[in-house]
């Protein structure tokens, strides 16, 4: 996006990519269909040390703008869930579209070029040494992403370059990633592997006036190592080691009222039967055996049922860690936004150096938000480079 924008404005642009194929991460996204944007994308769906940083770029290149580009290239698409747009055919359509946009700007695409060294000389020119030659330029846009999915070639190059040029880096961590648990928890979790349940998970970020609270109401899946599913992936971006995860197993339901109603209507039912009316059978059995006495509901005090209801609405689990960058869809953290201009992504103290996309400390929710940040931040940098033509 950055290259196409600058190239179509008349700049001479070369793209250096160490991968043998362009857009490999795009190709595997969205189950191969690429959730290329979210029509609801705004700064509120992103985590960052500066929650306002993303506003400028996102406002100047919107989901509607990218959708217009998709439609101009006659790529069929559909809305899978509220605001989430996917290709009808394949993610290949998006990669091909971006390559055609680059070709329209006469961008020189160089694949399989391993970066050896990057420096800036006294004249302000950037020198990029690769295993296939040296390139010099007045502007350098770093769009190399984060550490997630190393099998596709992900590296910490962006973070390394940022530090080399004196930019601070917010500690990177896997995000949009399954959570893992210790051996003690896995012992009771493993029989539930493959089980899916709709939950609500409330997450917190920031402190003081910047404090935010958001609840994700979506699917959760038990695995052999812990928890996954959309709600867990969303929560993982907020989770910090040592924190407990608070899960509402009955989102949108007054659990106490519902349990007492079942007791009234089916007094001869047992605990497992009661919870099975609200939860998948295997989970109902586990929770009933752990939290409720045997026997008929009629014999259970209301206080016992309201206590169980409180547990169902705020089930606390303690993750041990995550599945790491191998399974992470994105990298949280990255180049500190205080070091960059929110308008064009240029380093404040290093003229001509731009950091965009996942390399920056801006992490979107699951559902097309990170792609929209990639398009918007790339566009902003490309426009800034184009405006400096001489």
N, C-alpha and C positions, 0 to 999 in steps of 0.2 A: 504494500500500500504506500509506504514511504517512497519507494523507488519509482513507482508509477506516477505518483503525484509530482515529484520533482522532475522526472523525465518528460512528462507531457507538458510541463511548463517551460521546457527548453534546456534544462540542465543536462550535462553529461553525467550519467550515473552508471556505476558498476555495482552489482550485487555479488558479494563473496560469501559462499555457503560451503561449509565443509562436508555437507551431506551430498550423496550422489544423486539425490532426487529432491526437487523443490516441494516444499509444503508437506512434509511427511506427517507432521502432527495434525495437520488439517485432514489428511486422508483417513486417519483412524478415528476422528472425532465423531461423536453422535452415532456410534455404531456403524460408521462408514457413510452416514448421511449428512454429517456436519450441521450441528445446531449453530448456524452462522451468525445469528444475532438474537436479541430479545427486544421486542417492541416497547417494553416497559423500562428499558435500561436508563438509569440515572445514577447520580453519585451515591444515592442511598443504598444501592445494591453492591457497594464495594467496601472492602476493608483497606485502611491506609492509616499511617501515622498522622496524616492530614486528610480528614474526611472531605475537605472541600477541593482538594487538588484536582480531582478528575472532572470537575464541573465544566471547566472551560472547553477542553477538547471534546467531551461528550456532547456539549451543547452545539458545537460548531460542525460536528459530523455525527448525525443521528442515525438510529436504526432505519428510519425512513430513507435516509440518503443511501445507505448500503443496499437496502431492498430495491431502491430505484436502479442501482447498478446491476443487481442480480436480474431484474426484469429486463433491463436494456440488453443483457446478454441472453435473454430468452431461456433462463434456467427455471424449470418448473420447481415449485416449492409448496410446502404446506405448513400449517400451524398445528403442531402436535399437542401442545398444552398452552395454557394462557400466555401469549406473547412469544413462545419459543418457535422459531422458524427453522425448518429443516429442508434440505434438498429432497425432491421426490426420487431422484435417481441415485446419485452418488456424490460424495464429497469431492470427487475428481472434478466435478463441474465448477466448484469454487476455485480450486487450484488453477484450472485451465483459464478461468475468467481473469484471475490475477496475472497470470502469465501473458494473456492477450493484452491486458492493460499496460503491462511493462513493455511489451513489444511495441505498442502504440507510442510509447515515449522513448523508443530506441534504447531501452535499458540493456546494458551488457550483462547477461547472466553468466556467472562463473561458478559452476558446481564442482564438488570434489576438490576444493581449494582449502587445505588445512592452514589455519592461521598460526604463524610462528611468533610474530612480534608486532606490536603496535606502538608507535611513538609519535610525538609532535615536535617538530623542529623549531628553531628560533624564529623562523619566518611565519609560523602558524600553520604550516602544512602538516597533514597527517600522513604518516608513512606506515603502510600495512604490508608486512612481509608474509608471504605464503610459501608453500612448498612448490608453487608453480610461478613464482615471480613476485615482484614488488610493485605496489600501487600507491600513488600519492593523490591527495585530495585536500581541498580546503574545508570540507565538511565531512564528518564521520557520524553516521547514524548506527547505533548499536541496537539491533533488533534480534538478539540471539536467545531470547527467552530465559527460562530458569533451569532448575535442576531436574524437573519432573520428566519421567519416562526416558531414562538414560539409554534404553535399547534403541531409541530413535535418534540418538546422537546428542542428547541434551548434556550440556556442560555448564560450569560456572564461569564461562568466559566473560559474560557481562559484568558479573560481580568483581572478577579479577581486574578487568579494565577500569571499572569505576574506582577501585582502590588505587590503582596505579596512577590515575589522574587526580587523586585527592578527594574523591567523592565518598561520602559515608555510605555504608551498606547496612540496612536493617537486617538482623540475623535471619537468613532464609530458613524455611521449614516446609515440609510437605503440606499441601492443602487439598481440599476436595478428595479426601483419601479415607479408606476404611480404617476403623480403629481396632486395635488388638487388646487382648486382656491377658492377665497372668494365668498360670496353670490352675490355680484354685477356681477362678471364675470359668475357665474353659471347660472344666470338668462337668459343670451343669449346663453350659452353653452348647456343647457339642451335640447332644441329643436333639437340640432345636435347629441344627444347621439346615439351611434352606427355607426356614419358616419366614414368612413376610407378614408384617403387621403395620397398619397406619398409626403413626405416633405424632406427638407434638413435642418439639425440643426447643426450649428457650435459651438463647445465647446472649452474652453480654460482651461489649467491647468499649474501650475508652474509659476515661475517668473524669470526674468532675462534670463540667459543662459539656464535655465531649462524650459523655457516657451514652451508650445506645443499647437498646434491648430489642431483640427480634426473635420471633417464634417461627420455626419451620414446621409446617404440618404436611407430612409426606410419608412415604414408605420407609420402613426399616427392615433389614434382612439379617438374620442370624447366620454366621459363618462358622467354620471350624476353628477360626482364630479369634473371632470377635463379632463385630457388628459392621454392616455396610448398608447400602441403600441410599436413596436421595437425601433423606433427613439426616442421616449420619454424615454423609459427605459434606453437606452444608455446615453441620455443627463442627466438623473437624477443622474448618478454617478459623474458628473461634477458640477451639479447645487448646489449653495449655497443659503440659505435663503436670500431674499432681492434682488437677481439677477433677471434680466429680461431674458426671453427665446426669442431668435431671430429665427424665423421660415421662411424658404424659401418655399412658397407654390407651386412654379414652378421650382423645381431643374433642372438644365441643360437647362433651357429655358431663352432666353432674353425676359423678360416680356414686356418691353417697345416696343420692335420691334414687338412682337406678337400682342399686343393690337392695335398698330397703323395699322398693317396689316389687322386686323379684321375690323377696322373702314373703311379702304380703300375698302375692299372687300364687306362689308355689312353695308353701311352707314345708312340704315333705321332700323337696329337692335337697340335694347335697351341695357341698361347696364347689366340687368340680363341675357339676351341672350348671350351677349359677354362673360361674366365670366363663363357661363354654358358650353361654348366650352372648357374651361380650368380646371374647378373645378366641384365637385359634385353639383347638383342642389341646395340643401339646403344651402350649404356654399356660393355658388355664390349669392343666393338671399340675405343672410345676409350681405355679404360684399358690394354688389351693393347698397343696401338701406343705408348702413352706410357711403359709400365713394363716390358715384357717383350721379349726378343729374338725374332726370327723363328725358325722351325724347330720340330722336334718336342720334346715335353716330355722325352723320354728324354735329350736333349742338354743340358737345363737343370739346373744345379746346384741341389740342395735349398736352398742358402742364398739363391738368387735367388727361389725360390718363397716361402720364409718371409718374405723382405723385402717381397714384394708382398702377402702375407697381412697383414703389419703395416699396410701402407698401406690395405688394404681395411677393416680394423677401426678405423682412425683416420685417415680421409681429411680432411685439413685444408684448409678453404677460407676465404677472407677476404672477407666481405661488405663492400660499399662503403657500404650504407645500407639503408633500408627503402622500401616503397611509400608511406609516410607516412599521415597521418590519413585520406586519401581511401579507403584500403583497410583501415585498421586496424579491428578489431572493437571494441577498447577502448582506453582511455588509461591508460598506466602513470603512477604518481606521483599528485599531487593534494594535497589538504589534509593536512598533517602530522598523523599520528595522535596525536602528543604533545600537540596542541592540543585534542583531543577526549576526551570520556568514552567508554570502550569499552562501557559499559553502555547508554547512551542516545544517543550521537552528538552530545551538546551540547558547544558550545565551552566550555572550562574557564573562560575569562576574559570571556565574552560571554553572560550569561544569556539564555535564550530563543532562541539561534541554534543550529540543528542542521544538520549536513552529512551526507548519506547517499549510498550507492551509489557509482557510478563517480567521483563528485567527490572521494572520499576516497582516500588512498594505500593502497588495498587492491585488488589486481588478481588475478583468478582465472584458472585454467587454462581452456583450451578445453573445452567440453562441459557447459554449463549452470551452471557455478560462479558466474559473474558475475551471472546472474539470481538465484541463491539469495542472494547477498550483497545484491542490491537489495531483495529481499523482506524479508530478516532485518533489515537496517539500517533500512529504512523502517518496519517494524513496531516496532522498538525506539524510534525517535524519536516515532512516533505514540502509543505507549503513554505515553511520558514527558510529552508534551503533554497527553494525556487526564488524567493524574494530577494536573495542576495546575489543574483546574477549581475555580472559586470561585463 
